[in-house]
Amino acid sequence: MVKSKLDMEFQRAVDRVNAYTDPFPADTLLKLYAYYKKATNDYGKPRSKKPIINAFKTNALFQAKGLSEEEAKQSYIDLVNNYFLYRK
């Protein structure tokens, strides 16, 4: 299967996030989580041991519910690029 330019950019953004060792701000992490789940069509329940974290993740997913897979991939890419461009 040939990957599209969007798929390749998305994978590079995912790899960049996974390789980054400093902590991300909580709001950024939640957006990344929701966009990733939508982009990969993974609708499993959040699996944190802490109910409050599961609630935040569920809320983030709810906020991203109107996005298509392609829109979620692009949103993930844009968020990663902007984070690394503007972080201090």
C-alpha positions as CSV (number, residue, x, y, z in Angstrom):
1,M,0.0,0.0,0.0
2,V,1.3,3.4,-1.0
3,K,1.2,6.0,1.7
4,S,-0.1,9.4,0.9
5,K,1.9,12.6,1.7
6,L,-0.5,13.2,4.6
7,D,0.1,9.8,6.0
8,M,3.8,10.2,5.8
9,E,3.7,13.6,7.5
10,F,1.4,12.3,10.2
11,Q,3.8,9.4,10.9
12,R,6.8,11.8,11.1
13,A,4.8,14.0,13.5
14,V,3.9,10.9,15.7
15,D,7.6,9.8,15.6
16,R,8.7,13.3,16.6
17,V,6.3,13.3,19.6
18,N,7.3,9.8,20.7
19,A,11.0,10.7,20.5
20,Y,10.6,13.9,22.6
21,T,11.6,13.4,26.2
22,D,10.4,16.6,27.9
23,P,6.8,16.7,29.2
24,F,4.2,18.3,27.1
25,P,1.6,20.6,28.6
26,A,-1.6,18.7,29.6
27,D,-3.8,20.6,27.1
28,T,-1.4,19.7,24.3
29,L,-1.3,16.1,25.3
30,L,-5.1,15.8,25.4
31,K,-5.4,17.3,21.9
32,L,-2.6,15.0,20.6
33,Y,-4.4,12.1,22.1
34,A,-7.8,13.0,20.6
35,Y,-6.4,13.8,17.2
36,Y,-4.3,10.5,17.2
37,K,-7.3,8.4,18.2
38,K,-9.5,10.0,15.4
39,A,-6.7,9.8,12.8
40,T,-6.1,6.1,13.5
41,N,-9.8,5.2,14.0
42,D,-9.0,3.8,17.5
43,Y,-12.1,4.2,19.5
44,G,-11.2,2.0,22.5
45,K,-11.9,3.4,25.9
46,P,-9.1,5.4,27.7
47,R,-7.1,3.0,29.8
48,S,-5.6,5.2,32.6
49,K,-5.7,3.9,36.1
50,K,-6.9,7.3,37.2
51,P,-10.6,8.0,36.5
52,I,-10.0,11.8,36.2
53,I,-7.5,11.2,33.4
54,N,-10.0,9.0,31.6
55,A,-12.6,11.7,31.9
56,F,-10.3,14.3,30.4
57,K,-9.4,12.0,27.6
58,T,-13.0,11.2,26.9
59,N,-13.8,14.9,26.8
60,A,-10.9,15.6,24.4
61,L,-12.3,12.8,22.1
62,F,-15.8,14.4,22.4
63,Q,-14.4,17.7,21.3
64,A,-12.8,16.2,18.2
65,K,-15.8,14.1,17.2
66,G,-16.6,16.1,14.1
67,L,-13.2,15.6,12.5
68,S,-12.6,13.1,9.7
69,E,-9.5,10.9,9.7
70,E,-7.7,13.3,7.3
71,E,-8.7,16.4,9.3
72,A,-7.5,14.7,12.5
73,K,-4.1,13.8,10.9
74,Q,-3.7,17.4,9.6
75,S,-4.7,18.8,13.1
76,Y,-2.1,16.5,14.7
77,I,0.6,17.6,12.3
78,D,-0.3,21.3,12.7
79,L,-0.3,21.0,16.5
80,V,3.1,19.2,16.6
81,N,4.7,21.7,14.1
82,N,3.4,24.7,16.0
83,Y,4.4,23.3,19.4
84,F,8.0,22.7,18.3
85,L,8.1,26.0,16.5
86,Y,6.9,28.1,19.4
87,R,7.9,26.2,22.5
88,K,10.3,28.0,24.9
